[in-house]
Amino acid sequence: MKKVLYLMLVLSMVTAGLFAGGQQDTAAEEVMDVNEVEVLHWWTSGGEAAALNVLKEDLEAKGISWTDSPVAGGGGDGAMTVLRSRATAGNPPVAVQMLGFDIIDWAELGFLADLNDVAKAENWDAVVPEALKFFSKYDGEWVAAPVNVHSTNWVWASKEIMDDLGITEPKTWDEFIMAMEKVQASGKIALAHGGQAWQDATMFDSCVIAAGGPEFYKKSMIDLDEDALKSDTMVDAFYKMSQLRSFVDDNFSGRDWNLASAMVIEGDACFQMMGDWAKGEFKAAGLEPGKDFYFMRTPGTQGTVTFNADQFVMFDVAPEYKHAQQELAKAILAPSFQVAFNLVKGSVPARTDIPDTEFDAAGKKGMKDLAEASKNGTLFGSMGHGHASPASVKQAMYDVVTSHFNGVYGDEEAAMELAAAVASAK
């Protein structure tokens, strides 16, 4: 209902002509290209900023300047709040970093630019996986340029702590729990975590798969089946979240994800359950996967990949900005940029025709796992990152998951609350 009311509000402003301001001065008789792009994004950590510089430098080499509009906040909620404010004021940026169903929501409002000409010229339809196209295209038209594919069911681990304690890679959920018990007994922090709703939800995705497998994840998180949402299997997923809660430190609440990564990098904590953007932090610290730190799929989720894909959505701006906007879109899908960017960012390319030659061990495994999951039907959009269900449902799940993680609900009560929350948010 909140989403419907919001759409009605914005549409009413469009109808009233309030969205015609800002950069959309269509009254000009002569259009002179403005070689400048303003980009709204939430990539503010060290690794993220380094990755974004690859795109900035690429555009600047083509004579297009970059105006940075960062909004801190790992899940992008803050950036979306700023975007709504600017869009309703008639002043949208040229491009915006966006995830999953948020793209569809903005496309439904009719605010996004048509990228079909550049997509056709660059043959995007042949090289972008179908799972990404679901979000990159609306009603058959390209509206976004995917930058990467992040898989979210990873564990990053301190090699120093694991080796010192004689811990080998856990293969099952029970082995994972036993490993964390061993770390906790040593006086170290077992699980580095930031108590933010999107980080709780990131771990919950893996708990759901570990509890019921890929079919259960699809049935509950994507199909939103009521019986699955309140099932004993879902109770087990919440039980697994309760287990994880027992391994975080007392100061976890509100901690940014990159600070949790730093705890593992510095040897203060052993494990972090986080998407592969965490690898960018390790790389920024001069560490190499396999050599200086360990990486593994979350035990109990092997063979399944949950993903999100950063995309740059282009807003329907004034004609003088179109050239720079299309050059930005073209640059994002260029193979050379896809390799350079994802090497830094920790993710894998959004194109299927790029070899893994230049990628490190984690990157090669990420590309291999992604291809196999796509082939086997076990590649799923992440609920925690807005790729499994619309924003209203995601938020309803966030509320229950994070309330449970903070002790408001018990395991069984949380499953019942989850089913009820999803039913009211549909």
Disulfide bonds with the S-S distance in Angstrom:
none
